[in-house]
């Protein structure tokens, strides 16, 4: 057949935000990870070893996830108080609402 060859569409991994439960492309979310030594940290690369969970890069999702047992249930570990404070500080540095450009 004549014409231009069709480019194969590339699969985009989908993940759910643990706070709002909306599904979005993996690259649009921020990963937090339970490290092998049972710490909970932000994973900027998205490739760190350990059990991971994803959050939107907006303050409201971080506040919701840090309240209650959301992170504990997602990562199957009770985060240390200093880990929770570090996550809270990271979340407070994010925009209050998601921009339309995402």
C-alpha positions in Angstrom: 0.0 0.0 0.0 1.1 3.5 -0.7 1.4 6.2 1.9 3.5 7.0 4.9 4.3 4.3 7.4 2.3 4.5 10.6 4.4 5.3 13.7 3.8 2.8 16.5 2.2 4.5 19.5 4.3 4.3 22.6 2.8 2.9 25.8 2.6 5.4 28.6 2.6 3.8 32.0 -0.4 4.8 34.1 -0.4 5.2 37.9 -3.0 6.3 40.5 -2.5 9.1 42.9 -2.9 7.6 46.4 -4.7 10.7 47.6 -7.3 11.5 45.0 -7.2 8.2 43.2 -7.1 9.8 39.7 -5.1 7.8 37.1 -2.5 9.7 35.1 0.7 9.1 33.2 3.6 8.0 35.5 5.7 11.0 34.5 3.1 13.5 35.7 3.2 12.2 39.2 5.7 12.3 42.0 6.9 9.0 43.5 7.5 8.4 47.1 9.3 5.2 48.1 9.8 2.9 51.1 13.5 2.3 51.1 15.0 -1.1 52.1 15.8 0.4 55.6 12.1 1.3 56.1 12.4 5.0 55.5 9.9 6.9 53.3 11.4 9.5 51.0 10.6 11.4 47.8 12.1 9.6 44.7 12.9 12.3 42.2 14.2 9.8 39.6 11.2 7.4 39.9 13.6 4.5 39.8 14.8 4.0 43.4 14.6 0.5 44.9 11.7 -0.1 47.2 7.9 -0.1 47.3 6.6 3.1 45.6 3.4 5.2 45.6 2.5 8.2 43.5 1.1 11.6 44.3 0.1 14.6 42.1 2.5 17.5 42.3 -0.1 19.7 44.0 -0.3 20.6 47.7 -3.9 19.3 48.2 -3.0 15.7 47.3 0.0 15.8 49.7 -2.0 17.2 52.6 -4.7 14.5 52.0 -2.1 11.7 51.8 -0.3 12.8 54.9 -3.5 12.9 56.9 -4.7 9.5 58.1 -3.2 6.2 57.0 -3.0 6.7 53.3 0.8 6.5 53.1 1.0 3.7 55.7 -1.5 1.6 53.6 0.1 2.3 50.3 3.7 1.6 51.4 2.9 -1.0 54.0 5.0 0.8 56.6 4.4 3.4 59.3 6.6 6.3 58.4 8.9 7.8 61.0 7.9 11.2 62.3 10.9 12.9 60.7 10.0 11.3 57.3 6.5 12.6 57.6 7.8 16.1 58.4 10.2 15.9 55.4 7.3 14.9 53.1 5.1 17.6 54.5 7.8 20.2 53.9 8.2 19.0 50.3 4.4 19.1 49.8 4.1 22.6 51.1 6.6 23.7 48.5 4.3 22.5 45.7 1.6 24.7 44.0 -1.8 24.8 45.7 -3.6 23.9 42.4 -2.6 21.9 39.3 -1.8 24.1 36.4 -3.8 23.6 33.1 -0.6 23.0 31.2 -0.1 19.5 32.6 
